[in-house]
Amino acid sequence: MGSERPAILGWDISGEVVEKAGDVTDFQIGEAVFGLTKGKGYAEYVAVKKDIMAHKPENISYEEAAAVPVVGITAWEALIKIGNVKKGDKVLIHAGSGGVGYMAIQLAKYLGAIVIATSSGKDRGMVALRIVRIGTQLV
């Protein structure tokens, strides 16, 4: 977090572009975006690099978009970069009702894997529905 005080926490962000550097052409002022920053995510405004931002899909809220970056990257790294998961692979996902598990189920199903997930008894139904109903569409 560096030596700046008070420290501002948070990594996941979403909001609207209010200002941009002159060389940025990927994003326009007023566009809805989401992404990741190393700290200061809970600030009212935050400066970020364009390569860690994405356009927010219209069918999700700012809150939903802000819930994606860290868990999404964690699931992506585990399944794709480290696990090299592909169609037909069998994937066991522990804590399927948690943030990373929830995202990993969707990503593994999208990749065509056979998914098995663990959860607490109270979340069993939700996790089972995620595994069965997702098919190959990320939600």
Secondary structure, 3 states (H helix, E strand, C coil): CCCCCCCCCCCEEEEECCCCCCCCCCCCCCCEEEEECCCCCCCCCCCCCHHHEEECCCCCCHHHHHCCHHHHHHHHHHHHHHCCCCCCCEEEECCCCCHHHHHHHHHHHHCCCEEEECCCHHHHHHHHHHHHHCCCCCC
